[in-house]
């Protein structure tokens, strides 16, 4: 499924998607730029089966942690994170 990029931070949306796919290769990831440094993610993946919502979100945050690390991180916040099964 193609990446949906909306608003500012198109390159960072692609980077977020790539980071999630590196850890969850069979995921369908939609990344949206809400404002500079702020993003939304929707991740649909079979790996979420049997996991709590917290565990699902921890997988995603673990995948993107390098984009959120440090004082000058390109991703300042994930304003909306949706995880679900296909």
C-alpha positions in Angstrom: 0.0 0.0 0.0 1.4 3.5 -0.8 2.6 5.9 1.8 0.1 8.7 2.5 1.9 12.0 3.1 -0.1 15.0 4.1 1.2 18.4 5.1 4.7 19.5 6.3 7.6 17.1 6.7 7.1 14.9 3.7 10.7 13.6 3.9 10.2 12.8 7.6 7.0 11.0 6.9 8.9 8.8 4.5 11.6 8.3 7.2 9.0 7.4 9.8 7.4 4.9 7.4 10.8 3.3 6.6 11.8 3.1 10.2 8.6 1.2 11.1 8.9 -1.1 8.1 12.4 -1.9 9.0 11.1 -3.4 12.3 7.6 -4.5 11.1 8.1 -5.4 7.4 4.6 -6.5 6.7 3.0 -3.4 8.2 0.9 -0.9 6.3 2.0 2.5 7.6 0.4 5.9 7.0 2.4 8.9 8.2 1.0 12.4 8.3 2.8 15.6 9.1 0.6 17.7 11.4 3.0 20.7 11.9 6.8 21.0 12.0 8.1 18.1 14.1 4.7 16.7 14.9 3.3 13.7 13.1 0.5 11.1 13.1 1.0 7.4 12.5 -1.4 4.7 11.6 0.1 1.2 11.6 -1.7 -1.9 10.6 0.1 -5.2 11.1 -0.5 -8.9 11.9 2.3 -8.8 14.5 -0.1 -6.9 16.8 -2.2 -10.1 17.3 -2.3 -11.1 21.0 -0.6 -7.9 22.1 -2.0 -5.2 24.3 -2.5 -1.7 22.9 0.5 -0.6 25.0 2.7 -3.4 23.6 1.7 -2.5 20.0 2.6 1.1 20.6 5.9 0.2 22.2 6.8 -1.7 19.1 6.2 1.3 16.9 7.9 3.8 19.3 10.9 1.4 19.5 11.1 1.4 15.7 11.2 5.2 15.4 13.2 6.1 18.5 16.3 7.2 16.5 14.1 9.9 14.8 13.0 11.2 18.3 16.4 11.1 20.1 18.4 14.1 21.1 17.7 17.8 21.6 17.6 18.4 17.8 15.6 15.4 16.8 13.6 15.8 13.6 10.5 14.2 15.1 9.4 16.2 18.1 6.1 14.4 18.8 3.8 11.7 17.6 0.4 13.5 18.2 -1.7 10.5 17.1 -0.7 6.8 17.0 -3.2 4.2 15.9 -2.2 0.5 15.9 -4.5 -2.2 14.6 -4.8 -5.6 13.1 -5.5 -6.1 9.3 
